[in-house]
Amino acid sequence: MPEDTARLYALVPCAGVGERAQAGGPKQYTMLAGRSVVAHTLAALGAVRGLEAILVVLAPDDTLFERHAPQFEGMRAWVARCGGASRAATVAHGLGELRRRGAGDADWVLVHDAARCLVRPGWVEALIEACRADDVGGLLAMPLGDTLKQANAGADRVAATVPREGKWLAQTPQMFRLGLLQRALAAAGDSVSDEASAVEALGLAPRLVRGDIENIKLTWPAELALAERLLRSRS
């Protein structure tokens, strides 16, 4: 497929239970600033220019999504209840669903965490601009600014200080062609924590595109409170 006709799809894995967030349920359905976490995420992705569609991949037994994302509707709003036991499995199943709906090997897929609800459309568009002509693809990321410590076996003492030069914190979206990403995930299995890791395991080097410090993934309870303050400051 010629470069200028490759389509862009967003894929949002949304099958996790979010136990570390202690939110009393899946963290993607926690209410922040008047909307659920996932509703904020999907609203931002819906404003990104050029996306063919947004596919949300849910757990097979999910009964909460439509209640918590009522505005996710229309021709570009796709939902599939085919999530797996791990993030990698959920993304892999979602790629299969995209293929069933007409996507091809050369089309781009932007995988974005449901719990990364502070994303802004402009950051996603900057990733697309940087990667659309790239041979591999890439991801939003931030250079590591803090001093990095390696913990000991008990995880309560410093074992070493790790040089931070050249180290980045991976964010999402992560943007790769559908065919490449399917091959990478099939080879890597369920152990990888992000799509870029699977692509790297093939010997390829994804492009690092500078993101924003606010593009945090909500994992711990304090991050939910921080996200609520940031979301309210935008309105």
C-alpha positions as CSV (number, residue, x, y, z in Angstrom):
1,M,0.0,0.0,0.0
2,P,1.5,3.4,-0.9
3,E,2.5,5.5,2.0
4,D,-0.1,8.3,1.4
5,T,-3.0,5.8,1.4
6,A,-2.1,4.0,4.6
7,R,-4.9,4.5,7.2
8,L,-4.5,5.4,10.8
9,Y,-6.4,3.5,13.6
10,A,-6.3,4.0,17.3
11,L,-6.5,0.8,19.5
12,V,-7.3,1.3,23.2
13,P,-6.8,-1.8,25.4
14,C,-9.4,-1.5,28.1
15,A,-9.6,-5.0,29.6
16,G,-7.6,-4.5,32.8
17,V,-8.9,-4.6,36.4
18,G,-6.6,-1.8,37.8
19,E,-5.9,-3.4,41.2
20,R,-3.0,-1.1,42.1
21,A,-5.1,2.0,41.7
22,Q,-7.4,0.8,44.6
23,A,-10.3,2.5,42.8
24,G,-13.0,0.0,43.9
25,G,-13.2,-1.3,40.4
26,P,-11.5,-1.1,37.0
27,K,-9.6,2.2,37.1
28,Q,-10.7,3.1,33.6
29,Y,-14.2,3.6,34.9
30,T,-13.2,5.8,37.9
31,M,-14.9,9.2,37.7
32,L,-12.6,12.2,37.4
33,A,-13.8,15.8,36.8
34,G,-17.3,14.7,35.8
35,R,-16.3,11.9,33.3
36,S,-14.8,8.4,33.6
37,V,-11.1,8.0,32.9
38,V,-11.7,6.2,29.7
39,A,-14.3,8.8,28.5
40,H,-11.6,11.5,28.9
41,T,-9.2,9.3,26.9
42,L,-11.6,8.6,24.1
43,A,-12.7,12.3,23.9
44,A,-9.0,13.3,23.3
45,L,-8.5,10.5,20.7
46,G,-11.7,11.5,19.0
47,A,-10.3,15.0,18.4
48,V,-7.2,13.6,16.6
49,R,-7.2,14.5,12.9
50,G,-6.9,11.7,10.4
51,L,-8.0,8.7,12.4
52,E,-10.0,6.2,10.5
53,A,-11.5,4.7,13.6
54,I,-10.9,4.1,17.3
55,L,-11.2,0.5,18.6
56,V,-11.7,-0.1,22.3
57,V,-10.9,-3.7,23.3
58,L,-12.8,-4.8,26.4
59,A,-12.9,-7.9,28.5
60,P,-15.4,-10.5,27.2
61,D,-17.6,-10.0,30.4
62,D,-17.4,-6.2,30.5
63,T,-20.8,-4.8,31.3
64,L,-19.7,-1.3,32.3
65,F,-18.2,0.4,29.3
66,E,-21.3,1.8,27.6
67,R,-22.5,3.3,30.9
68,H,-19.2,5.0,31.5
69,A,-18.5,6.2,28.0
70,P,-22.0,7.1,26.6
71,Q,-20.6,9.6,24.1
72,F,-18.4,7.1,22.4
73,E,-20.6,6.4,19.4
74,G,-20.7,6.9,15.6
75,M,-19.1,5.4,12.5
76,R,-15.5,5.8,13.9
77,A,-16.3,4.4,17.4
78,W,-15.7,0.6,17.5
79,V,-16.0,-1.8,20.4
80,A,-14.8,-5.4,20.7
81,R,-15.2,-7.6,23.7
82,C,-12.2,-9.8,22.9
83,G,-9.6,-8.8,25.5
84,G,-7.1,-11.3,26.8
85,A,-5.4,-12.1,30.1
86,S,-2.5,-9.7,29.5
87,R,-2.1,-6.3,27.8
88,A,-0.1,-8.0,25.0
89,A,-2.9,-10.5,24.4
90,T,-5.5,-7.8,24.5
91,V,-3.6,-5.8,21.9
92,A,-3.0,-8.8,19.7
93,H,-6.7,-9.7,19.8
94,G,-7.5,-6.1,18.9
95,L,-5.2,-6.2,15.9
96,G,-7.0,-9.3,14.7
97,E,-10.3,-7.4,15.1
98,L,-9.0,-4.5,13.1
99,R,-8.0,-6.9,10.3
100,R,-11.5,-8.4,10.3
101,R,-12.9,-4.9,9.9
102,G,-10.8,-4.2,6.8
103,A,-7.4,-2.9,8.1
104,G,-4.3,-4.2,6.3
105,D,-0.6,-4.9,7.0
106,A,0.5,-1.4,5.9
107,D,-2.1,0.5,8.0
108,W,-0.8,2.3,11.1
109,V,-2.1,1.4,14.6
110,L,-1.7,3.8,17.5
111,V,-2.0,1.8,20.7
112,H,-3.0,4.0,23.7
113,D,-3.6,3.2,27.3
114,A,-7.2,3.6,28.5
115,A,-5.8,4.9,31.8
116,R,-3.6,7.6,30.1
117,C,-6.5,10.1,30.2
118,L,-4.5,13.3,30.2
119,V,-3.3,12.9,26.6
120,R,-3.9,15.8,24.3
121,P,-4.8,15.6,20.6
122,G,-1.8,17.7,19.6
123,W,0.7,15.2,21.2
124,V,-0.9,12.4,19.2
125,E,-0.7,14.4,16.0
126,A,3.0,15.2,16.6
127,L,3.6,11.4,16.9
128,I,1.8,10.8,13.6
129,E,3.8,13.5,11.9
130,A,7.1,12.2,13.2
131,C,6.4,8.5,12.4
132,R,4.3,8.4,9.3
133,A,7.4,8.3,7.0
134,D,9.4,6.2,9.4
135,D,10.5,2.7,8.4
136,V,9.7,1.3,11.9
137,G,7.3,3.6,13.8
138,G,7.7,5.0,17.3
139,L,6.3,6.1,20.6
140,L,5.8,9.1,22.8
141,A,8.3,9.2,25.6
142,M,10.0,11.5,28.0
143,P,13.7,11.8,28.8
144,L,14.4,10.7,32.3
145,G,15.1,13.7,34.5
146,D,15.3,12.2,38.0
147,T,18.2,10.2,39.5
148,L,17.5,6.5,39.0
149,K,18.1,4.0,41.8
150,Q,18.3,0.2,41.6
151,A,16.7,-1.4,44.7
152,N,18.2,-4.4,46.5
153,A,16.5,-7.8,46.6
154,G,14.3,-6.6,49.5
155,A,13.3,-3.5,47.5
156,D,13.8,-1.2,50.5
157,R,17.5,-0.3,50.1
158,V,19.5,1.3,47.3
159,A,21.7,-1.3,45.5
160,A,23.1,1.1,42.9
161,T,22.6,4.4,41.2
162,V,21.8,3.8,37.5
163,P,23.1,6.4,35.0
164,R,20.1,8.3,33.6
165,E,21.8,9.5,30.4
166,G,20.0,8.3,27.3
167,K,17.1,6.8,29.3
168,W,13.5,7.6,28.5
169,L,10.1,6.9,30.1
170,A,7.9,5.2,27.6
171,Q,4.4,6.6,27.1
172,T,1.6,6.0,24.6
173,P,0.4,6.2,21.9
174,Q,2.8,3.8,20.3
175,M,2.5,3.7,16.6
176,F,3.4,0.8,14.3
177,R,2.1,-0.8,11.2
178,L,-0.4,-3.5,11.8
179,G,1.5,-6.3,10.1
180,L,4.7,-5.5,11.9
181,L,3.0,-5.3,15.3
182,Q,1.2,-8.5,14.8
183,R,4.4,-10.3,14.0
184,A,6.2,-8.7,16.9
185,L,3.6,-9.6,19.5
186,A,3.3,-13.2,18.2
187,A,7.1,-13.6,18.6
188,A,7.4,-11.9,22.0
189,G,4.5,-13.5,23.8
190,D,2.6,-12.1,26.8
191,S,5.7,-10.9,28.8
192,V,6.2,-7.6,27.1
193,S,4.7,-4.5,28.8
194,D,4.5,-2.4,25.7
195,E,4.4,-2.7,22.0
196,A,7.7,-1.0,21.4
197,S,9.4,-3.8,23.5
198,A,8.0,-6.4,21.1
199,V,9.2,-4.5,18.0
200,E,12.6,-4.0,19.6
201,A,12.9,-7.8,20.1
202,L,12.8,-8.1,16.3
203,G,16.0,-6.1,16.1
204,L,14.3,-2.9,15.2
205,A,14.7,0.6,16.8
206,P,11.4,2.5,17.2
207,R,11.6,6.3,17.0
208,L,11.4,8.2,20.3
209,V,9.1,11.3,20.0
210,R,9.1,13.6,23.0
211,G,5.8,13.6,24.8
212,D,4.7,15.7,27.8
213,I,5.2,15.2,31.5
214,E,1.4,15.3,32.0
215,N,0.8,12.2,29.9
216,I,0.9,9.9,32.9
217,K,-0.6,6.5,33.1
218,L,-2.9,6.3,36.2
219,T,-1.5,3.4,38.3
220,W,-1.5,4.5,41.9
221,P,-4.2,6.2,44.0
222,A,-2.3,9.5,44.3
223,E,-2.1,9.7,40.5
224,L,-5.9,9.6,40.3
225,A,-6.1,12.7,42.5
226,L,-3.4,14.4,40.5
227,A,-5.2,13.7,37.2
228,E,-8.4,15.1,38.6
229,R,-6.7,18.4,39.5
230,L,-5.1,18.6,36.1
231,L,-8.3,17.9,34.3
232,R,-10.3,20.5,36.3
233,S,-7.6,23.0,35.6
234,R,-8.1,22.6,31.8
235,S,-11.9,23.3,32.0
